[in-house]
Amino acid sequence: MITLYHGSNVDIQEIDLCRSKRGKDFGCGFYLNANKQQAFDMALRTTRMLMKGEPIINTYLFDDTILQSNTDLNIKVFDDYSPEWAEFVLMNRNNNTDTPTHPYDIVIGPIADDTVGVQIRRFVNGYIPMNTLIEELRFRGNHAIQYFFGTERAIQFLKKQ
């Protein structure tokens, strides 16, 4: 079991995937990470942006043994920044529909830096090559791994603490 955190401006009693936002790194879903400080920073950012609520760290236990077991979940793990990861982020960041761009229930991998929009435009317009895009998207903080839960089946493996 690992402990994962989700920073917000509200205490989340029940995960509602309908509240997920489009255009995120791994698509529309519920995002967590194992770094409590990083979750708190996100909670602060969200509270300031929405100008309501208080910074709250929602804590969940996740049985990560399912990553190696035979479940019916479709799981994708990116071990590090790579061209495959960058293309996956580009595909999801550019998706403004409710239709997922991938078949995965859970995706685990690096977080893209907050300036991702600028970097993607530079790449798409041909100003930078793929290897530069990957470096520009590399998150500058500690523990830059995010956990994406994109389906109702996937969130069943999260236990609120």
ZAZADO-16281 format. One record per residue: z, y, x of N, C-alpha, C, CB in turn. Coordinates in steps of 0.05 Angstrom, whole numbers, plus 32768, in hexadecimal, padded with zeros to 4 digits. Glycine has a CB too. Layout:
<<Z, Y, X>, <Z, Y, X>, <Z, Y, X>, <Z, Y, X>>;
...
This chain:
<<8000, 7FE8, 8011>, <8000, 8000, 8000>, <8000, 8019, 8012>, <8018, 8000, 7FED>>;
<<7FF0, 802C, 800A>, <7FF1, 8046, 8018>, <7FF7, 805B, 8003>, <7FD6, 804B, 8027>>;
<<8002, 8071, 800D>, <8008, 8088, 7FFB>, <7FF2, 809C, 7FFE>, <8024, 8094, 8003>>;
<<7FE7, 80A5, 7FE8>, <7FD2, 80B9, 7FE7>, <7FDB, 80D0, 7FD6>, <7FB8, 80AC, 7FDB>>;
<<7FD0, 80E8, 7FDD>, <7FD8, 8101, 7FD0>, <7FC0, 810F, 7FC4>, <7FE7, 8112, 7FE4>>;
<<7FC6, 811D, 7FAE>, <7FB2, 812E, 7FA1>, <7FBF, 8149, 7F9C>, <7FA7, 8121, 7F86>>;
<<7FB5, 815E, 7FA9>, <7FC0, 8179, 7FA5>, <7FB4, 8186, 7F8C>, <7FBB, 818A, 7FBD>>;
<<7FC5, 8192, 7F7C>, <7FBB, 819F, 7F63>, <7FCE, 81B6, 7F5B>, <7FBA, 818A, 7F4C>>;
<<7FC7, 81C2, 7F45>, <7FD9, 81D7, 7F3A>, <7FE8, 81CC, 7F21>, <7FC8, 81F0, 7F32>>;
<<7FE5, 81B2, 7F1C>, <7FF3, 81A5, 7F06>, <7FFC, 8189, 7F0E>, <7FE0, 81A3, 7EED>>;
<<8011, 8180, 7F00>, <801A, 8164, 7F04>, <8008, 8153, 7EF3>, <8039, 8161, 7EFB>>;
<<7FFA, 8141, 7F00>, <7FE6, 8130, 7EF2>, <7FF4, 8117, 7EE8>, <7FCE, 8128, 7F05>>;
<<7FF8, 8115, 7ECE>, <8005, 80FE, 7EC2>, <7FF2, 80E7, 7EBF>, <8011, 8105, 7EA7>>;
<<7FD9, 80ED, 7EB9>, <7FC4, 80D9, 7EB6>, <7FAA, 80E4, 7EC2>, <7FC1, 80D0, 7E98>>;
<<7F9D, 80D4, 7ED3>, <7F84, 80DD, 7EDF>, <7F6E, 80DD, 7EC9>, <7F7C, 80CB, 7EF7>>;
<<7F61, 80F4, 7EC7>, <7F4B, 80F7, 7EB4>, <7F32, 80FE, 7EC3>, <7F52, 810E, 7E9F>>;
<<7F20, 80EA, 7EC6>, <7F08, 80EE, 7ED5>, <7EF5, 8103, 7EC8>, <7EF9, 80D4, 7ED8>>;
<<7EF9, 8108, 7EAF>, <7EE8, 811C, 7EA1>, <7EEE, 8138, 7EAC>, <7EEE, 811C, 7E83>>;
<<7F05, 813C, 7EB9>, <7F0B, 8156, 7EC4>, <7F00, 815A, 7EE0>, <7F2A, 815A, 7EC5>>;
<<7EF4, 8145, 7EEB>, <7EE9, 8146, 7F06>, <7ED2, 815A, 7F08>, <7EE0, 812A, 7F0F>>;
<<7ECF, 8165, 7F1F>, <7EBA, 8179, 7F23>, <7EA1, 816D, 7F30>, <7EC4, 8191, 7F34>>;
<<7E8A, 8177, 7F2A>, <7E71, 816E, 7F36>, <7E6E, 817A, 7F52>, <7E59, 8176, 7F24>>;
<<7E5B, 816F, 7F61>, <7E54, 817A, 7F7A>, <7E68, 8177, 7F91>, <7E4F, 8196, 7F77>>;
<<7E79, 8163, 7F8F>, <7E8C, 815E, 7FA5>, <7E81, 8149, 7FB9>, <7EA7, 8153, 7F99>>;
<<7E8F, 8146, 7FCF>, <7E84, 8135, 7FE5>, <7E7B, 811A, 7FDC>, <7E9A, 8131, 7FFA>>;
<<7E8B, 810C, 7FCC>, <7E84, 80F1, 7FC4>, <7E7D, 80EF, 7FA6>, <7E9B, 80DE, 7FCB>>;
<<7E7A, 8106, 7F99>, <7E73, 8106, 7F7D>, <7E8A, 810F, 7F6C>, <7E69, 80EC, 7F75>>;
<<7E86, 810C, 7F52>, <7E9A, 8114, 7F3E>, <7EAF, 80FE, 7F3B>, <7E8C, 8119, 7F23>>;
<<7EC8, 8104, 7F43>, <7EDD, 80F0, 7F42>, <7EF8, 80FC, 7F4A>, <7ED6, 80D9, 7F55>>;
<<7F0B, 80EB, 7F4F>, <7F26, 80F3, 7F56>, <7F2A, 80EE, 7F74>, <7F3C, 80E3, 7F45>>;
<<7F32, 8104, 7F82>, <7F34, 8103, 7F9F>, <7F51, 8104, 7FA8>, <7F24, 811B, 7FAB>>;
<<7F56, 80F5, 7FBD>, <7F71, 80F4, 7FC9>, <7F6E, 80F1, 7FE7>, <7F82, 80DC, 7FBE>>;
<<7F84, 80F6, 7FF5>, <7F85, 80F0, 8012>, <7FA1, 80E8, 801A>, <7F7B, 8108, 8023>>;
<<7FA3, 80DE, 8032>, <7FBD, 80D4, 803C>, <7FCE, 80E9, 804A>, <7FB9, 80BC, 804E>>;
<<7FC4, 8101, 804C>, <7FD1, 8117, 805A>, <7FDF, 8129, 8046>, <7FBD, 8126, 806C>>;
<<7FF9, 8128, 8044>, <8008, 8138, 8031>, <8004, 8156, 8034>, <8026, 8131, 8032>>;
<<8003, 8160, 804D>, <7FFF, 817C, 8052>, <7FE4, 8185, 8049>, <8003, 8183, 8070>>;
<<7FD0, 8175, 804D>, <7FB5, 817B, 8045>, <7FB4, 817D, 8026>, <7FA1, 8167, 804F>>;
<<7FC2, 816B, 8018>, <7FC4, 816C, 7FFB>, <7FD2, 8185, 7FF2>, <7FD2, 8153, 7FF0>>;
<<7FE7, 818D, 8000>, <7FF5, 81A5, 7FF8>, <7FE3, 81BE, 7FFC>, <800F, 81A9, 8009>>;
<<7FD4, 81BE, 8012>, <7FC1, 81D4, 8017>, <7FAC, 81D6, 8000>, <7FB2, 81D1, 8032>>;
<<7FA3, 81BF, 7FF6>, <7F90, 81BE, 7FE0>, <7F9E, 81C8, 7FC6>, <7F85, 81A2, 7FDC>>;
<<7FB7, 81C1, 7FC3>, <7FC6, 81CA, 7FAB>, <7FC9, 81E8, 7FAC>, <7FE2, 81BD, 7FAA>>;
<<7FCF, 81F4, 7FC3>, <7FD0, 8211, 7FC5>, <7FB6, 821E, 7FBF>, <7FD9, 8218, 7FE2>>;
<<7FA0, 8213, 7FCA>, <7F85, 821E, 7FC6>, <7F7E, 821D, 7FA8>, <7F71, 820E, 7FD6>>;
<<7F84, 8206, 7F9B>, <7F7D, 8203, 7F7F>, <7F8D, 8217, 7F6E>, <7F82, 81E6, 7F76>>;
<<7FA7, 8219, 7F74>, <7FB8, 822B, 7F65>, <7FAF, 8248, 7F67>, <7FD6, 8229, 7F6E>>;
<<7FA8, 8250, 7F7F>, <7F9E, 826C, 7F84>, <7F83, 8270, 7F76>, <7F9B, 8271, 7FA2>>;
<<7F71, 825C, 7F78>, <7F57, 825F, 7F6C>, <7F58, 8261, 7F4E>, <7F45, 8247, 7F74>>;
<<7F69, 8251, 7F41>, <7F6B, 8251, 7F24>, <7F7F, 8265, 7F1A>, <7F73, 8235, 7F1A>>;
<<7F8F, 8270, 7F2C>, <7FA3, 8285, 7F26>, <7FB6, 827C, 7F0F>, <7F95, 829E, 7F1E>>;
<<7FBD, 8262, 7F10>, <7FD1, 8259, 7EFD>, <7FDE, 823F, 7F08>, <7FC5, 8254, 7EE1>>;
<<7FF6, 8239, 7EFE>, <8004, 8221, 7F06>, <8012, 8225, 7F21>, <7FF1, 820A, 7F09>>;
<<801D, 820F, 7F2B>, <802B, 820E, 7F44>, <801E, 81F9, 7F56>, <804A, 8209, 7F40>>;
<<801F, 81FC, 7F70>, <8015, 81E7, 7F82>, <8025, 81CD, 7F7E>, <8015, 81F0, 7F9F>>;
<<8018, 81B8, 7F78>, <8025, 819E, 7F74>, <8016, 8188, 7F83>, <8026, 8197, 7F55>>;
<<8025, 8177, 7F90>, <801A, 8160, 7F9E>, <801F, 8147, 7F8C>, <8026, 815C, 7FBA>>;
<<8009, 813C, 7F81>, <800B, 8124, 7F72>, <8009, 810C, 7F85>, <7FF4, 8122, 7F5C>>;
<<801B, 80FA, 7F83>, <801D, 80E4, 7F96>, <8017, 80C9, 7F88>, <8039, 80E2, 7FA3>>;
<<8007, 80B9, 7F96>, <7FFE, 809F, 7F8B>, <8001, 808A, 7FA1>, <7FE1, 80A1, 7F81>>;
<<8006, 8071, 7F98>, <8004, 805A, 7FA9>, <7FEA, 804C, 7FA4>, <801D, 8046, 7FA5>>;
<<7FDD, 8044, 7FB9>, <7FC3, 8036, 7FB8>, <7FC5, 801C, 7FC8>, <7FAC, 8048, 7FC2>>;
<<7FBF, 8006, 7FBB>, <7FBF, 7FEC, 7FC8>, <7FA5, 7FE9, 7FD7>, <7FC4, 7FD5, 7FB4>>;
<<7FA5, 7FF1, 7FF0>, <7F8D, 7FF1, 8000>, <7F84, 7FD5, 8009>, <7F91, 8002, 8019>>;
<<7F92, 7FC1, 8002>, <7F89, 7FA5, 8008>, <7F70, 7F9F, 7FF7>, <7F9F, 7F91, 8002>>;
<<7F6C, 7FAE, 7FE1>, <7F53, 7FA9, 7FD1>, <7F3A, 7FB0, 7FE1>, <7F55, 7FB9, 7FB7>>;
<<7F3D, 7FBF, 7FF6>, <7F26, 7FC7, 8006>, <7F1A, 7FAF, 8015>, <7F2D, 7FDD, 801A>>;
<<7F2B, 7F9B, 801A>, <7F22, 7F83, 8028>, <7F20, 7F6A, 8016>, <7F35, 7F7C, 803F>>;
<<7F29, 7F6D, 7FFD>, <7F29, 7F56, 7FEB>, <7F10, 7F55, 7FDA>, <7F42, 7F56, 7FDA>>;
<<7F0D, 7F3F, 7FCC>, <7EF6, 7F3C, 7FBA>, <7EFD, 7F46, 7F9F>, <7EEE, 7F1E, 7FB9>>;
<<7EF8, 7F5F, 7F9A>, <7EFC, 7F6A, 7F7F>, <7EE1, 7F71, 7F74>, <7F0F, 7F84, 7F80>>;
<<7EE0, 7F78, 7F5B>, <7EC7, 7F80, 7F4F>, <7EC1, 7F9E, 7F53>, <7EC6, 7F79, 7F31>>;
<<7ED2, 7FAB, 7F63>, <7ECD, 7FC7, 7F69>, <7EB8, 7FCA, 7F7E>, <7EE7, 7FD4, 7F73>>;
<<7EA7, 7FDF, 7F7B>, <7E93, 7FE5, 7F8E>, <7E9E, 7FFB, 7FA0>, <7E78, 7FEE, 7F80>>;
<<7EA3, 7FF4, 7FB9>, <7EB1, 8006, 7FCC>, <7E9F, 800D, 7FE4>, <7ECC, 7FFA, 7FD5>>;
<<7E9F, 8026, 7FEB>, <7E90, 802F, 8003>, <7EA3, 803D, 8015>, <7E78, 8043, 7FFB>>;
<<7EA3, 8035, 802F>, <7EB4, 8041, 8043>, <7EA3, 804C, 8059>, <7EC9, 802D, 804E>>;
<<7EA6, 8066, 805F>, <7E99, 8073, 8076>, <7EAF, 8075, 808B>, <7E8D, 8090, 806F>>;
<<7EAB, 8067, 80A2>, <7EBF, 8067, 80B7>, <7EC0, 8081, 80C6>, <7EB9, 8051, 80CA>>;
<<7EAA, 8090, 80C6>, <7EA9, 80A9, 80D6>, <7E92, 80BA, 80CC>, <7EA7, 80A4, 80F4>>;
<<7E90, 80D2, 80D6>, <7E79, 80E3, 80D0>, <7E60, 80D6, 80DB>, <7E7D, 8100, 80DC>>;
<<7E4B, 80D6, 80CC>, <7E32, 80C8, 80D4>, <7E1B, 80D4, 80C3>, <7E34, 80A9, 80D0>>;
<<7E02, 80CE, 80CB>, <7DEC, 80D6, 80BA>, <7DEE, 80CB, 809E>, <7DD1, 80CE, 80C7>>;
<<7DF6, 80B2, 809B>, <7DF9, 80A5, 8081>, <7E0D, 80B5, 8070>, <7E01, 8087, 8083>>;
<<7E24, 80BB, 807C>, <7E39, 80CB, 806E>, <7E2E, 80E6, 8066>, <7E52, 80CE, 8080>>;
<<7E20, 80F4, 8078>, <7E16, 810F, 8073>, <7E02, 810E, 805C>, <7E09, 811B, 808C>>;
<<7DF0, 80FA, 805C>, <7DDD, 80F8, 8046>, <7DEA, 80F2, 802B>, <7DC8, 80E2, 804D>>;
<<7E00, 80E2, 802C>, <7E0F, 80DC, 8014>, <7E1C, 80F5, 8009>, <7E24, 80C6, 801B>>;
<<7E28, 8105, 801B>, <7E34, 811E, 8013>, <7E1F, 8131, 8007>, <7E43, 812C, 802B>>;
<<7E08, 8133, 8015>, <7DF3, 8144, 800B>, <7DEA, 813C, 7FEF>, <7DDB, 8143, 801E>>;
<<7DE6, 8122, 7FEB>, <7DDD, 8118, 7FD1>, <7DF1, 811F, 7FBB>, <7DDA, 80F9, 7FD3>>;
<<7E0B, 811C, 7FC1>, <7E20, 8121, 7FAD>, <7E24, 813F, 7FA9>, <7E3A, 8115, 7FB5>>;
<<7E23, 814F, 7FBE>, <7E27, 816C, 7FBC>, <7E10, 8178, 7FAB>, <7E28, 8179, 7FD7>>;
<<7DF9, 816C, 7FAD>, <7DE1, 8177, 7F9E>, <7DDF, 816D, 7F82>, <7DC8, 8171, 7FAD>>;
<<7DF1, 815B, 7F79>, <7DF0, 8150, 7F5F>, <7DFF, 8161, 7F4B>, <7DFB, 8133, 7F5E>>;
<<7DF1, 816F, 7F39>, <7DFE, 817F, 7F25>, <7DFD, 8173, 7F09>, <7DF1, 819B, 7F24>>;
<<7DFA, 8158, 7F09>, <7DF9, 814A, 7EEF>, <7E13, 8139, 7EEC>, <7DE0, 8138, 7EED>>;
<<7E15, 812D, 7ED4>, <7E2C, 811B, 7ECF>, <7E25, 80FF, 7ED8>, <7E33, 811C, 7EB2>>;
<<7E0D, 80FA, 7EE1>, <7E05, 80DF, 7EEA>, <7E0B, 80DC, 7F07>, <7DE7, 80DB, 7EE4>>;
<<7E1C, 80C8, 7F0E>, <7E22, 80C3, 7F2B>, <7E0A, 80BD, 7F3B>, <7E37, 80AC, 7F2D>>;
<<7E0A, 80C5, 7F54>, <7DF4, 80BF, 7F66>, <7DF7, 80A4, 7F75>, <7DF0, 80D6, 7F7A>>;
<<7E0E, 8097, 7F71>, <7E13, 807E, 7F7F>, <7E23, 806B, 7F6D>, <7E23, 8084, 7F99>>;
<<7E23, 8052, 7F74>, <7E30, 803D, 7F63>, <7E4D, 8038, 7F6A>, <7E21, 8024, 7F65>>;
<<7E5A, 8047, 7F7B>, <7E74, 8040, 7F86>, <7E8B, 8049, 7F74>, <7E78, 804C, 7FA1>>;
<<7E9F, 8037, 7F71>, <7EB8, 803D, 7F63>, <7ECA, 804D, 7F75>, <7EC6, 8023, 7F59>>;
<<7ECB, 8045, 7F8E>, <7EDD, 8052, 7FA2>, <7ECC, 8058, 7FBB>, <7EF5, 8040, 7FA9>>;
<<7ECF, 8071, 7FC5>, <7EC2, 8078, 7FDF>, <7ED8, 8083, 7FF1>, <7EAA, 808C, 7FDB>>;
<<7ED8, 807A, 8009>, <7EEC, 8084, 801D>, <7EDC, 808E, 8035>, <7F01, 806E, 8025>>;
<<7EE3, 80A6, 803E>, <7ED5, 80B0, 8056>, <7EDD, 80CC, 805D>, <7EB8, 80AF, 8051>>;
<<7ED1, 80D7, 8071>, <7ED8, 80F2, 807B>, <7ED4, 8108, 8066>, <7EC8, 80F8, 8094>>;
<<7EE4, 811C, 8069>, <7EE2, 8134, 8058>, <7ECE, 8147, 8065>, <7EFE, 8142, 8054>>;
<<7EBC, 8153, 8055>, <7EAA, 8168, 8060>, <7EBA, 8182, 8061>, <7E91, 816A, 804E>>;
<<7EB4, 8192, 8075>, <7EC0, 81AC, 8078>, <7EBA, 81BE, 805F>, <7EB6, 81BA, 8092>>;
<<7ECB, 81D1, 8059>, <7EC8, 81E2, 8042>, <7EAE, 81F3, 8043>, <7EDF, 81F5, 8040>>;
<<7EA2, 81F6, 805A>, <7E8A, 8206, 805B>, <7E71, 81F5, 8056>, <7E88, 8214, 8077>>;
<<7E75, 81DE, 8049>, <7E5F, 81CB, 8045>, <7E47, 81D7, 8038>, <7E69, 81B4, 8035>>;
<<7E4A, 81E9, 8025>, <7E33, 81F5, 8017>, <7E21, 8204, 802A>, <7E3D, 8208, 8002>>;
<<7E2C, 8213, 803B>, <7E1C, 8223, 804F>, <7E0D, 820F, 8062>, <7E2E, 8236, 805F>>;
<<7E1B, 81FB, 806B>, <7E0F, 81E8, 807E>, <7DF9, 81D8, 8071>, <7E24, 81D5, 8089>>;
<<7DFC, 81D0, 8058>, <7DE8, 81C1, 804A>, <7DCF, 81D3, 8047>, <7DF2, 81B8, 802E>>;
<<7DD2, 81EC, 803F>, <7DBB, 81FE, 803C>, <7DAC, 8201, 8057>, <7DC4, 8219, 8032>>;
<<7DBB, 8203, 806D>, <7DAF, 8206, 8087>, <7D9F, 81ED, 808E>, <7DC5, 820A, 809D>>;
<<7DA9, 81D5, 8087>, <7D9B, 81BC, 808D>, <7D82, 81BA, 807B>, <7DAE, 81A4, 8088>>;
<<7D85, 81BE, 8061>, <7D6F, 81BC, 804E>, <7D58, 81CF, 8056>, <7D79, 81C1, 8032>>;
<<7D5F, 81E7, 805F>, <7D4B, 81FA, 8067>, <7D3F, 81F6, 8082>, <7D56, 8216, 8065>>;
<<7D48, 81E1, 8090>, <7D3D, 81DA, 80AA>, <7D48, 81E9, 80C1>, <7D20, 81DD, 80A9>>;
<<7D5E, 81F8, 80BE>, <7D69, 8208, 80D4>, <7D7A, 81F7, 80E7>, <7D7A, 821E, 80C8>>;
<<7D85, 81E0, 80DE>, <7D94, 81CF, 80EF>, <7D8C, 81B2, 80EB>, <7DB3, 81D3, 80EA>>;
<<7D8D, 81A1, 8100>, <7D87, 8185, 80FD>, <7D9F, 8175, 80F2>, <7D7E, 8179, 8118>>;
<<7D9B, 815C, 80EC>, <7DB0, 814B, 80E0>, <7DC9, 814A, 80F2>, <7DA5, 812F, 80DB>>;
<<7DC5, 8146, 810C>, <7DDD, 8143, 811E>, <7DEE, 815D, 811E>, <7DD4, 813C, 813A>>;
<<7DE1, 8174, 811C>, <7DF0, 818D, 811A>, <7DFE, 818F, 80FF>, <7DDD, 81A5, 811E>>;
<<7DF1, 8187, 80EA>, <7DFD, 8187, 80CF>, <7E17, 8176, 80CF>, <7DE9, 817C, 80BA>>;
<<7E15, 815E, 80DB>, <7E2D, 814D, 80DB>, <7E44, 815B, 80EA>, <7E26, 8132, 80EA>>;
<<7E3E, 8167, 8100>, <7E54, 8175, 810F>, <7E5E, 818D, 8100>, <7E49, 817E, 812A>>;
<<7E4D, 819B, 80F2>, <7E56, 81B3, 80E2>, <7E66, 81AA, 80CA>, <7E3D, 81C3, 80D9>>;
<<7E61, 8193, 80BF>, <7E70, 8189, 80A8>, <7E8A, 817C, 80AF>, <7E5F, 8176, 8098>>;
<<7E8F, 8177, 80C9>, <7EA7, 8169, 80D2>, <7EBF, 817B, 80CA>, <7EA6, 8164, 80F0>>;
<<7ED2, 816F, 80BC>, <7EEA, 817D, 80B4>, <7EFB, 8185, 80CC>, <7EFB, 816C, 80A1>>;
<<7F06, 819D, 80CC>, <7F14, 81A7, 80E3>, <7F32, 81A2, 80E3>, <7F0F, 81C5, 80E5>>;
<<7F3C, 8196, 80CE>, <7F59, 8191, 80CC>, <7F60, 8175, 80D5>, <7F62, 8196, 80B0>>;
<<7F7A, 816D, 80D1>, <7F83, 8153, 80D7>, <7F7D, 813F, 80C0>, <7FA1, 8153, 80DD>>;
<<7F7B, 8126, 80C7>, <7F78, 8110, 80B4>, <7F63, 8117, 809E>, <7F93, 810A, 80A6>>;
<<7F4B, 8118, 80A7>, <7F35, 8121, 8096>, <7F28, 810A, 8086>, <7F21, 812E, 80A7>>;
<<7F38, 80F8, 807C>, <7F2D, 80E2, 806B>, <7F35, 80E6, 804E>, <7F38, 80C6, 8075>>;
<<7F20, 80E4, 803D>, <7F26, 80E7, 8020>, <7F20, 80CD, 8012>, <7F15, 80FE, 8014>>;
<<7F2E, 80CA, 7FFC>, <7F2B, 80B2, 7FEB>, <7F21, 80BC, 7FD0>, <7F47, 80A2, 7FE7>>;
<<7F0A, 80B1, 7FC8>, <7EFD, 80B9, 7FAF>, <7EFF, 80A1, 7F9B>, <7EDF, 80C0, 7FB3>>;
<<7F09, 80A7, 7F83>, <7F0B, 8094, 7F6E>, <7EF9, 809E, 7F57>, <7F29, 808F, 7F65>>;
<<7EE3, 8091, 7F53>, <7ECF, 809C, 7F40>, <7ECC, 808E, 7F26>, <7EB6, 809C, 7F4D>>;
<<7EDB, 8078, 7F21>, <7ED9, 806A, 7F08>, <7EF4, 8063, 7EFD>, <7EC8, 804F, 7F0C>>;
<<7EF5, 805E, 7EE3>, <7F0E, 8056, 7ED6>, <7F19, 803C, 7EE3>, <7F0A, 8051, 7EB8>>;
<<7F08, 802A, 7EEA>, <7F11, 8011, 7EF8>, <7F1F, 8018, 7F12>, <7EF9, 7FFE, 7EFD>>;
<<7F14, 802B, 7F21>, <7F1F, 8032, 7F3B>, <7F3B, 803F, 7F38>, <7F0C, 8045, 7F4A>>;
<<7F3E, 8051, 7F25>, <7F58, 805F, 7F23>, <7F6E, 804D, 7F1A>, <7F56, 8077, 7F10>>;
<<7F68, 8036, 7F10>, <7F7C, 8022, 7F08>, <7F8C, 8018, 7F20>, <7F6F, 800A, 7EF9>>;
<<7F80, 801C, 7F38>, <7F8D, 8013, 7F51>, <7FA0, 8028, 7F5D>, <7F79, 800B, 7F65>>;
<<7FA2, 803F, 7F4F>, <7FB4, 8054, 7F58>, <7FCE, 8054, 7F46>, <7FA7, 8070, 7F56>>;
<<7FE5, 8054, 7F53>, <7FFE, 8054, 7F44>, <800D, 806E, 7F4A>, <8010, 803B, 7F4C>>;
<<8010, 807E, 7F36>, <801E, 8098, 7F39>, <803B, 8094, 7F42>, <801D, 80A8, 7F1F>>;
<<8044, 80A4, 7F55>, <8060, 80A3, 7F5E>, <8070, 80BB, 7F54>, <8061, 80A2, 7F7D>>;
